[in-house]
Amino acid sequence: MSVLVIADVVDDVVLPATFSTLVAARQIASFTSARVDLLLAGHQLYASIPVAASAGADKVLVADSEHLADRGAENLAATILLLVQSGYTHILFSTSNFGKNVAPRVAAKLDVAQFSDVVAVRSESVYDRPMYAGNVIATVEALDRLKVITVRSTAFQPATAEHAAVAVEQCVVTQDLKRSEVTGRQAAVSDRPDLASASIIVSGGRGLGSKENYERILEPLADKLGAALGASRAAVDAGFAPNERQVGQTGKVVAPEIYVAVGLSGAIQHLAGMRDSRIIVAINSDKDAPIFGVANYGLVADLFDAVPEWLAATE
């Protein structure tokens, strides 16, 4: 019995979600003393290999090929299916855009169920996962011989890349299936922390009123706190912030040390993406706003007065 973790790698950098997925894999493996392998797939993986080798897996497998550089679901799934023949019983991905793209194809090709967004491991085949925007935690059992799982990274404390280095092996890569091609990428460049892994997040909602207010009110506060910027779906749909800043059930699921919600009503879709934050601070003029139901600290005030006063008090 062996567990295979698929690393989430971008531009030769192993993303933090990979280390959380490894922790979940270790918990599954502990029930049967199984081996945990980590697959690095991409192209020109120079810096990420030593990081992966010391991340806590028993072995690192490297699939390095030019046609895996864009991490397309078709080619990567085909490579994973070759590895499955080695006797793996579990295949784990992070619940990221990458995991959501590749895992369903792997599960479909294997004709097995996929268990998404796992937040706790009870045994090698029994897991907890949220339903109804996190209002219900379902305990589910995987009956298939081979289990395909995506792991909510915020639910597992990430492993550190400080373990003794393990063996690194090259694995077989399938030929390019030529079914899709990445013709271009657009990525936002920012000096602020990454939203998915930030320890402090300042997030704005529709109450800000406009993109100009979002930037004028929230950016100085985020700069002062060293925080990432987030937004509700309503704010993103209104054009206040780009899509990659959306926090919620259909955006990013985060669990920072401090989450500052400014002008956010606290719709259930948004709460599903941030309710696991350690400390939640809410500023809203509506004392009955649902956000106050989950906030540790709440201020009923006009955000256009409260945030500038907060900034002035820190000078």
N, C-alpha and C positions, 0 to 999 in steps of 0.2 A: 504494500500500500504506500503510495507516494502522493504528495500534494505539489501542484505546480502553480506558482504565482507568476503572473504576467506583469512585468515592470512597466510603469508609466514613465516614458522617457521622451523628453523634448530637447532637441539641439544638444544631445550628448549630456544631458543633465537628468539624473534620476529624481523624479518629483516626490515630494513628501508623502503623498498618498500611497506610494509603493511600500513604505516602511510600516504604515498602519495595516496594510493588507498582509504583510509578512507576519505581523503579530496575530491576526486572525487565523492565518494558516498554521502558525505554531500551536494555537489553541486547539484547532481541529486535529492536528497531528498528535497531540499529547494523549488523546484517547486510545490510540493504537500504536504509538511509538513509530509513526510513519516518518519518512524523509521529506524534507521541504526543499524543493528546487526553485530557483528564480530564473526566469527567461528574460534576457535582454534582446530585444529585436529592434533593428534599425540599421543605420549605416555610419561607418567611421566612429564607432563607440570607443573612444580612447579614454576619456575622463570618467565615464560612467562605470566602466568595468571594475576598477579598484574600489569604487564606492559600493557597488553591488556585492563584491566579494567579501566585504566586511560588514554587511548589513544583517547577518544572522541566519542566512540560508545554509543548507548543507552542501549545496552545489550551485554554481552559476552556469547557465547555458547561454551561449551567445549565438544569435542568428544575425549575421552581418551581411547585408546585401544592398546594392543600390536601389533595388525595387522595393525594399522595405523602409526606405528613408522617410516616406510620407505616412507610414504606419496605416496604410489602407486596410480596411476590414477584409477584403478578399484575399490578398496575398498573405497577410498575417494569420488569418484563420487557417489557411491551408498549411502553413508551417506548424501551427499549434496542433493540427490534426495529425500530422506526422509524428509529433512527440507523444501524443496520447497512446500510440501503439506500444510505448515503452512500459505501460502498466499504471499510469496515473489514475487515481480515483477521484480527485478533486482538482478543478481548475478555477483559480481565483483571480479576479480583476478588481480594481478600485471602481467605485461608482463615480467615475469622471466621464467627461465627454468621450475619452478614449475607450473606457470600459463599456460604456453604453453603446458604442459603435461596433465593437468587436465581439463582445460576449454573446449577444443574441445570434450572431451568425454561427459561432462555434456550437452553441446549444442546438440550433436548428439542424446543422450538418450531422450532429451526433444523435439527433432525434431524442433529446432528453429535455427535461424541464430546466428552466433557469430560475435561480433564487436571487432576487434583486434586493440591493440595499440592506444587506444583513447588518444588524447592529449588535448582536450577541451570539456566542456559540455555546450551545448546551451539550452537544455531543458531536461525534463525527458526521451525523446526519440530521441533527435537530438544531434549528436556528431561530432567532427572533428577527423580525423585520417589521417596520412601521407600515400602517395602513391608514386610510382616511386622514391624510395630511398629518400623520404622527399622533392622532388622537387615540389610536388603537395600536397596540403592539401584538402582532400575531406570532405564535410559536408554530413553526411549520416543520414537517419532516420530509426529507428528500429520499424517495424510494428507488430512484434510478441508481444503477451501479456506478455510473460516472456523474459527478455533480458539478455543475457550472454555477458559479456564485459571483456576485458583485458585492463589494464590501463598502459600507459607509465609513470613510476614513476618519470622520470626526468622532466615531464611537469607539475607536481603539487608539490607545496611546501609542504613538509611533515608536518603532524600534530605533536605536541609534546605530550609526555606521561605525561602530567601535569594536566589533567582534574580531576574533582572529580570522584572517583571510582564509577562504576555502578554495577548493579546486575550481578552475574555470575551464569549460569545455566548449568547443565549437560544435554546433549542431547542424543537421542537414536543413537546407533552405529550399523550398519549392521554386520552380521557375516562375517568372512573371506571368500572371494569368491575363494581363492586359485587358482587364475589364473596367478599369477606371484610371484616371490620371489627375493628379493635382496640378492645376495650371497656374495657381497663384495663392499667396497667403497675405492676409492683412492682420497685423498684430499691434495692439496698442502698446506704446512704450511709456513707462512711468517709473519715476524714482520711488514711488510709494510701495509698501509691502504688497505681496500677492494676496488677493482677496481670500483665496481658499485656505491659506496658511497663516494669515495675519493674527497677531495676538490682540490687536485693538482694531475695531471697525467702526467707522462713522457712516451711518446709513440714512438716506433721506427719502421722504415719501411725497405724495401728491400735495401735502400741505405747504410745500415750498413754493408752489405756484408757477414756477418757470425754470428753464435751464439756467438763466442768468442768476436767479436766486439760489439755485442748487450750488452753483460754483461760488457765488459770493459769500454764502453762509457756511457751507460745509468745508470747502477747501482750506480756509485758514484754521478751522478747528482740527481737521485731519492733520495738517502740517504741525500744529502745536502738539498734538498727541502722538505723532509718528504713526498714524493709523492708515489703514486702507479705506477706500471709499466704496460704499455699497448703495443700493437703491431698491425700492420696492418695484414690483411689476408695473404698478400704476405709473410710477415715476418714469420707468423705462419706456413704457408704451406712449407716454406723453412727450418723450424726447428730452427729458431732463438729463438722462445719463445713458451711456452706451449699454448694449445688451450684456456685455461681459461683467457688468457690475450688479446684475440682478441677483438678489438673494431671495430664495423661496423654493417652493415645491418644484417649479419649472425653471429655476435658476440654480444658483450654487447653494449647497448646504454647508453652513459654517458653524463653528463652535469656538469663538475666540474667548480670551480671558475677559474682555470688556466689549460690549456691543452697545453703541450709542444710537438710539433711534430718534431721529428728529423729524417731526411732522408726519410720522407714520401712524396710521390708525390701528394697525395690528390685524389685518385680514388673515384668515386662517391659512391661506396659501403662503403668506410671508412668514408667519410664526413657524410653519413646518421647516423653514430653512435656517432659523436662528434660535429656536427656543432652548437649545442645549448650551447656549453661551453661559459662561460662569457668572458673569455679572451683566445685567441688562439695565441700561439707563434710558429712560424715555422722557421726551419733551413734547407735549401736545397741549393745545388749548382746550380740548374736549376732555373733561374729567371722566367721561364714561367710555373713552376709547378702549377697545379691547387690549391694546398694548400694555396698559397699566395692570392687566391681569397676570402678566408674566414678568413684569419689570421688578427688579430689586430696588431701584430708586426711580421715582417718578416726579416730574415737575409739571404742574398744570400752569402753563404760561404761554404767551405769544412767543413763538420761536424766534421771531425777528427782533425781539427784545432780549430774550434769555441767552441766546448764543453769543451775541456781542458782549453782554455783561459777563458771561463766563470767560471769554477771551480777555476782556479788560482786567478781570480779577487775577489772571495768571501772569500779567505783565510785571 
